[in-house]
Amino acid sequence: MAKVFVEVIAKFTKDGKKVPLIIKWEDGRSFDIDRITDIRRAASLKAGGQGIRYRCRINGRETYLWLEEDKWFVESKT
Amino acid sequence: MAALPGPENVMDLKGTAILNMTRVILHSDLNNFYASVECLYNPEIRSHPVAVCGSQSTRHGIVLAKNNIAKQFGVKTGEAIWEARSKCPGLVVVRPNYMQYLRFSMLARKIYENYTNLIEAFGIDENWLDVTESTRLFGSGEKIADEIRRRIRYELGVTASVGVSFNKVFAKLGSDMKKPDATTVISPDNYKEKVWGLPASDMIYVGPSTRRKLAAVGINTIGDLACAPPGFLEKHLGQWGRTLWIFANGYDDSPVTRLDFQPCVKGVGNSLTTPRDLCTDEDVRILTYVLADSVAERLRRHHLKGRTVQICIRSSDLAFIERQGQLSHYTCTSSEIAEKALEIFANSWDWSKNIRMLGIRVTNVVAENECGQLSFFDDEKRLRREQLENSIDRIRSRFGHYSVQRAVLLKSGELNANPVEENVIHPVSFFR
């Protein structure tokens, strides 16, 4: 698993929460986040990192997205 | 593993008086801290022996932390990189990333804050927590310790060992007993079996010198220490003897400092091990101004002034001396601190050896607005100097440390440094 930093379009709510809406992959593809099912602080042992972890549903599949300080990353198989 | 009695249990069995006496103290120690953070961020090195080492080019090339695999090869904290490599040829050496370690230290502290506000840091990776009152909310000390360990592992990706006991000394011993990622309970019922058989040197403040002195009189274990007459220990070790006897018997009642408690500052100091040995008065003059600048800036930041200037010197053969002198008045200006430090240096060093490390400390401190003896002659000059240095602080805060410098510091780029930002000072004292 590799740690891949990604661009994210996020919403900043009135009460200060950050809600990721779209993940932009490094090859230019964009993925809409349909739903966020869990938010918690967690480590990523596979990719090597730590931060606020968002469990996201994208096209019916679950994936994790981390906010580490001010950068977003995902665990990538490549 | 038997849990410590919670306050309610103790009250039921023995009455309210005991309730106030039995504390539940945790000592949490992040295992192989620097190395664990590096291994988290670099999954490819996790299966190798890893040591986090300072820079060899600036002569800080010693092992600061190592992972368990390196430990199995006998790599020890504090030894030189070449020594570590000779024991462990495949050793992966990584540079420290202090900002990352500080971030992790703060995150661990945030976890502790969920359980108590009585948290006392002991270095960057160790903390005492007094959870006596929190046991009513979260369960026994052991349960809290297990939950803290689980959260640290899950949320931070590193592990912690936690000691649970009724005083700080035994809690710390407990966190050292089982590693990594384990809870050890030392209760009033089991401390004799668990602690007394351990070598005396396992206890806090029993260093190599005290251990030798104790061994010379036949005291080898913590139990030996506990059973020795306190007067006998005092005779051999001075006041420390009685303190160690108190520690060994579990009578330590030192409190865990409150989260929001700011201990009063007793002194401000900085030292630097230089990239090359200092071999002339000019070298010392340059470094003295670097250090005095840093010390004065930190004094002003804390609204303090000091009157005693101390210097410490470590020579190239690692011998260490410390000397001090008094100023006629309280000061927070670097020029006065530097001039005094240079005067002390001139009287204490004969240049029979070169210098590896130089430090300056200002003690005997008071609040800057405290009344002091005025002088007829040079108060105005001193006031102007203070105003000048305050202005320099403001310029540096806007444009960076190196935006204003003394001309003397331009003579040697390698000795010039910014200890205020580049050195992080951690609380280290047990006795507050």
Interface residues (C-beta under 8 A of the other chain):
Chain A: M1 R40 R41 A42 A43 S44 L45 K46 A47 G48 G49 Q50 E69
Chain B: L40 Y41 N42 P43 R103 F104 L107 R153 Y154 E155 L156 G157 V158
